[in-house]
Amino acid sequence: MGQSEEFPLCNLGSESFLYIFRDCIKVKDMWLSNHASFFSDSDWLEWLYINLISVEHVVKYQWRLIFGVMLDLVWWRRNGFVFNNNIIDNRQLGEKAMAYGFCCSH
């Protein structure tokens, strides 16, 4: 990760995997708009495992597929901001995740 300890998208928390992918307010809003019940107090690996084996469906897609794609998009957004100063909002990330989920589920 970067040289700074703070997560660059919000400058509010330390740049740990759990903070980058789940606990940052900018990321949390995206998750809540797609799947409100996925939050827990679990650690990084347990949280990944629970969501990646989920058999739930959101809209008409498997949550585990959307979850995996959204993890990738969150990392992509973080790197775009850190290395290129690109700002991508949560709505755009959610739309991309749903589009990838749709194309991958058929």
Steps between C-alpha positions, in 0.01 A plus 500: 500500500605865491754677719235675710312314773171677416263374232524766225133495394376630835809580713308377805633151572810290465554331166443138603325248278191500721484879496557527124242237408236525775531767769577824313185715491533546122516124447240417766241716321558301182456167678188612683337614178551151354466260795413649838533178700857405414671694781640325805769544759702214352866521412629535144516131404170404663326794334637397157404137554144572616428722202676288238305185590164675533212349302285813531384691195490878468268621229544192278872435547691282743636713785836320501553598136405864559712504816810372320461746215441787743817411694694524176334831413572648844869410457496638145345826625754528782792454259352738244476767768845435651690477173296716259282720723186353333181528704228239441178526702312214666215510249743435215661213691162344575395525136824337385460220753146426385608510134786256566271278705250491218757413234663233718181326617379388158 
